[in-house]
Amino acid sequence: MIGFMFLVSFVGLFALVPLRKVDASLSHCILQGNSAKKDSMTINWSTCFQVMIVDYKLTYPSGTATAYLLNGFHAPQDTERAKKQVRTLGKYFSLSFLWAFFQWFYTAGDHCGFGSFPTLGLEAYKNRFFFYFSTTYIGVGMICPYIVNVSLLLGGIISWGIMWPLIRTKKGSWYPKTLPDSSLHGLQGYRVFITVAVIIGDGLYNILKLLYRTIEAFISRYRNRNTNTLPVSNDGTPANTTETESFDDKRRLELFMKDQIPKTVALGGYVVLAAITIGCLPLMIPQLKWYHILAAYIVAPALAFCNAYGCGLTNWSFASAYGKLAIFSFGAWAGASHSGVLVGLAACGVMMSIVGTAADLMQDFKTGYLTLASPRSMFISQVISTAMGCVIAPCVFWLFYKSFDVGASDGAYPAPYTYMYRNMAIMGVDGLTLSKHCFTLCYIFFAISFAVNLIKDLVPKKVAKFIPIPMAVAIPFYVGAFFTIDMFLGCMILFIWERKNKAEADSFGPAVASGFMCGDGLWALPEAILSFANVKPPICMKFLSRSVNAKVDSFLGN
């Protein structure tokens, strides 16, 4: 297991870095100094993480919250503003931690506690519309841009408020009545594959856009090779130099551009690790052939880009969705006669590791960007921590496996995903026959996702900022709408705060959001310790309809 982890875990670190584009922005040229002025053909390569963090300005809420927490600890304490920010961070950190601790007492069973409170009614709760009482999502909503929060809520309304209830009425016509909603042959199939179609459509558009701008920049530089004019805008003409940047942004950009990861290391690392994995992994899993791994590594950077982009917008990593896509694709490719089930599961592990690690790396780069850390040092630290995880994670699993009956349905650790993924692999090998019109809807939503992105780029910016983001709209399709309400509440709190006192909101809003996220996140550690010590919550707070409650009272009375 440790060997498998070492083979597949490091590739994700190099998956995004080789994706580069030529950047011709004014600020980058300024940071090049006099040498850039002397040679108009100087090509300034920017890595993919610079594209996402500097150019796209993606939020990466967890990375932003972590950076704000670190900056708060190291802020100059001789300024009154820094002291207030640290106090604000500590206050909301404590409130969030105590709230998570309080909620724990009421979660002594499935669907118990405040996280299952049917705030909008039981029927809405069945369709995953309810307030989740999560300070983490409230904090994320305060950090994410307004359009992201609105897009998420819109996606929840479109899917769980309109589409899935309508498709459920077609039960017996579009798919068999006997199937539960969790079956991929039923309603779950629509949820999973339409979500993946929208995400891939959005990600593919951004990849093609990146390639187009790269080619455009090359052509622009070639045309201006004999002129003294620097092509510092996207169309090769001098850009408007009146736009000002703050000192902090200039400093962050300077460090980010100064200490880059060499492209030879990035691309060479990916190729070398891919070659090692292609040669060694079939020796560990003979059913997984070298061409399976080669195909996975060819498509992995594109999927990693899509996942990292979505994670930057909403803080959600969809590694599991891409893993399911790998199960069906590679399982069907291998077939039942060549152990397709095992091939699909192994390919799922490889793909999830690559796209998940890439998204985590981007979160860390966002933290490094905001804390003025060197990208190179962040990358080396990620390599070291990944190596530690490759040893620690299997050891922890082995400890659980030997101490508890992991996988037993009636045990403390039933591991339900093991059965789900295995059944999906079997479905992929036997032939995935999706419900009626499922593929048609996938094509439609893929086209809509692509078209919306194109429209956003063609219309004026003052109009484009009101057009929803397809990637953000798609996430509630699969997950549910519950977290979108919490995030929308967070952005509304910030909106009202900015209306009343914008300067105060700009100064202390990130501190409040980071405190909410970090406090709730830190509670996971004592909760895990309590679970490991077999200490369970004492109360189950569950909500019943009036008729069901009457039946329960009658049963207990007898």
N, C-alpha and C positions, 0 to 999 in steps of 0.2 A: 504493500500500500504506500509506503514511504517512497519507493522507487517510482510508482505511478504519479504521485504528487509532484516529485521533482521533475518528471518529464513534461507534465502538462501545465504546471503553475506559472512558470517563468515566461512562457511565450506571450501571455496576455500583456506583460509589461512592455513588450516590443511591438505589439500589434498595431498600435496607433501612431507611434513615433515616426515610422517610415512614411506615413501619409503626410506629404509636405506640399506647400504651395508657394509660389513666388509672391511676396508681399511688397506692395509699393506704396504703403501709406506714408504720409508726411512725417509722422512722429518717428517711424522706424528709420527713415532716411536721415532725420535730424540726429538720431542717436548714433548713426554711423560716423558722424563727424566729417572732417575735411576730406577723407578718402572717398566718401560717397560723392562729394561734389566734384572731385577730380575725374571720376570715372563714372559716366552715366550708364555704363553697361554692368555695373556691379549688381549682382543678383543677391537679394536678401531673402534667404530661405527661412521660412517660419514653420516650426513643427506643428503637428495636428493639435497638440494641447494649447499652443499659442493661438491657433485659429479659433478654438472653442472659447478660451478664457479671455483673450485680448480682443479678437475681432468680433466674435459672436456675443461676448460678454455674458456667457451662461452663468447662472447663479451658483450651482452646486451647493444647495443649502447646508448640508452637513459640513462640507469643507469650509464654508463661510462662517458657520457657527463656531467651529473649532478654532479658526483663525482669530475670530473676535475674542474668544476666551483666552487664547494665548497672548494676544496683544494687550488684553486687559491686565494680565498678570505682569507684563513687562512694560506697561505704560509708565511714563515719568510721573512719580507720585507727588511732585511739587506743584502740579497744576490742579486747580479746583475741579476743572472739567473731567480730568482723568479719574480723580477720586470719586466723583459722582457716577461716572460710567461703571467703575468697578463695583461700587455699592449697589447700583441698579442691577448689574449682572448677578451679584451674589444674592440679592433679595429674590429675584425671580427664579434663580437656580434653586434656592431653598424651597420656595413655594411649589415649584414643579416636582421636586423630589418628594416632598411631603404629600402632595396630591397623588402621585403614583403609589406611594406607600399606603395611603388611605384606601385607594381603589383595590389594592391587592386583597384586603380582608373579605371582599365580596365576590371573589372569583373562584369559589370552591367547586367548580364543575364547568361543563361545556355550556356556552351561551349564558354565562353568569356575569354579573358586575355591571359597572357603568358603561363599559364598552359594548353592552348589548341592550342599552336603554332605548326603547322605541319612542324616541322624542317626537317623531312625526306620525305616530300611529303604527299599529301592528302590521297593516298591509304594506306600508312604506318600508317597515323594517324587513319584511320578507324580500323586498326588492332592493335591500341594502341601502336604503335611504334613511339615515339617522345621524344624530350628532354623536360623535365617537368619544367625546370628553378627553381628547388627547392633546396635552400641551405641546407635544412634539409637532403635530400637524398645524397647530395654531402658530407656533414659531416659524415653521416652514412657510406658512402663508404670509407671514409678515416679511420674510426675506425675498420670496419669489415676486417677480413683477406682476402687476395687476392682470395683464393679459393672460399670463399662465394660469392664475387662479380662476379667472373667468372661463378659460378654455376647459379646465378640468371640470368645473361645475356644469358647463354646457355638455361635455361628454357624458357625465353621469345622467343628466336629464334625457339626452338623446337615447342612450342605451337602456339604462334601468328604468327610466320613466316612460319610454315610448317603445323602443324596438323589442326588447326582450319580452315585455308583457304581450305585445302583438304577436310575436313569434310563438309564444306559449299557447295562444289561442289556436294555433295551427297544429297543435299536438293531435296526432291521429291522421293528419293529412300530409304534413311535411316530414314528420318522423313518428315512429310507433308510439302509441299511448303508454305502453308498458315501460318505456325508458324513463329513468329519473333525470332530473335537470342536470345532474352532474356527469352524465354520460356524454362522451365525445360524439356519439352517434345521434345525440339529441341536442338540447339547447346549449350545452357546454361547447359543442363543436362550433356553433355560430360565434360564441363569445371569444373562444381562443383564436380562431382563424381570421375572423374579421379584425380583431385587435392586431394580430401579426401583419395583416395586409396593410393596415393604415400606417403602422410603425415602419415597415419596410418601404412603403411609398414615400414617407417623409424623409427617411434616412437616405434612400436612393437619390432623391432630388438634391439633397444637400451635398452628397458625394459628387454628383454630376456638376453641380454648381461650382464646387471646389475645383474640379478638373477644368471647367470652362474658364474660370478666372485665372488659373495657372497658364493655360494656353494663351489667353488674352494678354496677360502680362508679358509673356515671352515675345509675342508679336509686337506689342507696344514698344518694348525695349529695342527690338530689332529695327523698327522703323525710325526710332530716335537715336540710333547709334552714332550718327554724325552730327548731332545737334548738341547744344549746351543746355537744353531744357530737360530737367529731370521729370520723367513720367511718374508723378507721385500720386496719381489718382487711378481709379479703376479703368478709365477709358484712355489713359495715356496722356492726358492733358494736365497742366499744372493745377494742383488742387487749391482750394480756398484756404489760406493760411491764417484766417482770422479766428479759427476755433482754438480755444485755449484749453489747456489741461492743467489739472491741479499738480502741485509739486509731488504729492504722494503717488499719483498715477504715473507721472514721468519717471519717478524713482523706481517704481515697481516694473515698469516697462523696460527701463534700462538694464536692471538686473536680469530680467527674463530673457532679454535679447543677448546679453553679454555672456552668460554662462549656459550656453545651449549644449544639448547632447549631440555629439557629432553624428552626422547622417550615416557615416560609414559604420559607426558602432551600432546605431539603431537598426539599419537595414541588415547589416552583417549579423547582428545578434539574432534577429528574427530568422534569417536563413539558416544559420548554424543550429539554433535550437530546433527548428523544424526538421532539419536533416537528422539530428540526433534522435528526435522523437520518432520519425519515420523509420529509422533503423532499429530502434530498441523496443518501441511499444508492441510491435507484432510478436516479439519474442516473449513478452509477458502475456499478451492476449492473442494467441495464434489466429483466432477467427477474424481479428481486425487486420486487414491487409494494408500494405503500404500505400496503395492508391486511395484508400478510404481517408487516411490521415492527410495525404497530400491535398485531396479535395477540400477537406475541412480547413486546412491552413490557407488555401487560396481564397475561400469566401470569408474566413474569420475576420480579417481587418475591416471589411465592409460592415459586417454585423456588429463588430466591436464599436465602430464609429456610430452606428445607429443607437446602440445601447448607451454609450457615453453621452451622446447628444441628449437623449431622453432623460438620463439621470441628471444632467446639468440643468434641465428645465424644471424637473419636478421632484428630484431626489429619489425617484423609483428606479431600481435596476431590474430590467426584464430579462435577466440571464436565464431564468427558468423557461420563459417563452421560447427563446432561441434554442434551449436544450430540447424542448419538446419538438421543435421543428427538425432538429438533428435526429431525434429518435425516429420520426416517421420517414425522413428522407433516406438515412443510411440503413435503417432496418428494411425498408422496401427495396433498396439497392442490393443489399446482400441476399435477401430472400430466406425463406425457411430452410432451404437445403444447405445453406452456408452459415447457419447459426445467426440469423438476422436479428434475433432478440438481443443476444449478447453484443453484437456489433452496434446496434442502435443505442443500447445503454452506455457502451464505452464511448461512442461518438458524442453522446449527450454530455458525459462527464468532461470530455475534451473541450467541447464548445462552450459549456457553462463556465469552465475555468477561464477560458480566454476572454470572453466578453465580460464576465464578472470582474476579473482582475483589471481589465482595461478601464472600466467605470470607476473602480476603487482608486486606481492610479490618478485618474482625472480629478477626483475629489481631493486627493492629497496635493496635487499640483495647484489646485485652487487655494488650498490652505497655505502652501508655500508662496504663492503669488501675493497673497494678502499680508503675509508675515515677513516679506522681503527675504525669503529663504532661496537658496540657489536651486534651480531646477535639477542640476546635476547631482547635488547632495541629496535632494528629495528622491531622485531615481535610485541612487545607490542605497539609501535607507530602505526603499521599498524592496529592493532585491534582497537585502539582509533579512528584513522581516518576513518576506515570502519564504526564504530558506528556513527560518525558524518555524513558520507555520507548517511547512511540509513535514517537519519532524513532530511538532507538538500536537497537531490535529489528529494524526493517526494514533498517537499514543493515548490521547484522551478518548478517542473512539474505542480503542482496545480496552481501556480501563472500564468504560461503560459496558462494553460487550461481555467482559468477563464477570462484572459485578451484577449486572441486571440481565433480564431476559429481553434483550432488545429485539423488537419485531413481533413479539407476542401480542395478539389483539387485546388480551385481558391484562397485560402487564403495565408497568409504570411508563415504559417507553415503547409504544406500539409502532412508531415510525411509519405512519400511514402513507407517506409519499413513496415508500419502497414498493408497495403494492400498486399504487397508481401508475408509477413510471413503468413498472414491469408490464402491466396490462396495456399501456399505451404502446410499448415495444411490440407486444403480441399483435395488437391491432395493426401496427405499421407493416408487420411481416405478412399477416394474413390478407392485407388489403384494406386500406382506409376508405370505406364507403361513407362519405359524409351525407348529411341530411339534404333534403331537396332544396335547391336554390342557394346552398351554402357557398359554393364556389362562385356563383353569379354575384352574390352580395360581396364576396371578397374582391372580385374584379372591380365592381362599382366603387367600393370604398378605397381601393388602391388608387384608382383614377382620380377620385375626389381629393385624396390626400396630396397627390402630385399636383393637381390643378390649383388647389388652394395655395400651395407654396409658390407656384408660378405667378398667381394673381398678386400675392403679397409683394413680390419683387417688381411687378410691372406697374402697380398703382403708386401714386405719391405716398411718401412716408406718413403724412398726416392721416391718410386713409388706411394704410397698411397696419398701423399700430392698433386698429380696432378689429382686425381680422383674426379669428382664433388660430391657434397653433395646432395643426393636426396631431403631432406627436403627443401633446398634452391632452387633447380631446380623446385620444385612443386609450389612454391608461385606465380610466374608470370603466371602459367597456368590459374589461376582464376582472379587475380588482373589485369594483363596486364603487358606489357614490359616497360612502360614509365619510371617507377622509377628505373629500372635496368640500364638504360643509364646514369642517373644522378649519381647513385652509382658507376658505372664503371668509370665515369669521375673522381669522387672523389678518387678512388683507383689509377688511373693513375697519378693524380696530386701527390699523396704521393709517388708513385713508381719513378717518375722522380725526385722528391725532394730528395729521398733517394739515387738515383744514383749520384746526384750532391753533396749532403752534408748529409750523413746519420746521423751524430751527431746532426745537426741542425733539421733535420726532426723528429728524435726521441724526441727531447726536445720540439719542438714547434708544431709538427703535431697534437697532441691531443688538444692543445689549439685552433688551427685554426678550427678543426672539431667541438669542443664543442661550439665555438663561433657561427659557422654556424647554428648548431642545436638549440641552446638556443635562439638566436636572432629571428629566424623564428618561433620557438615555442611560444615565448613571445608575438608575434604579434597577436596570437589568442585571447588574452585577450581584447585589444582595439577593435579588429574586432567584438568580441561578444558584446561589449558595444555599438558599432555603430549599429549593427544589432538590438539589443534590443531597441535602440532609434529610429529605423526605418530610419536611415541614410544610403542611398544606394549609391554605386559607380556611378559616373557621366557618364562613358564611357563603351561601350561594344566593345572590339576589337575582331572581328571574321574574319575568313579566309574562302574565297570561291574559288571554281574553276573558271577558265576563262569563261566557258559557263554559269555557274550559275550567275556570276557577270554581264555578258551581259544581262541576263534576268532581274536581279534586276535593272540595269541601265535603261533598256527599260521600266520596270514597273513604275519606279520613274519618267521617262521622260513623261509618259502619265498622 
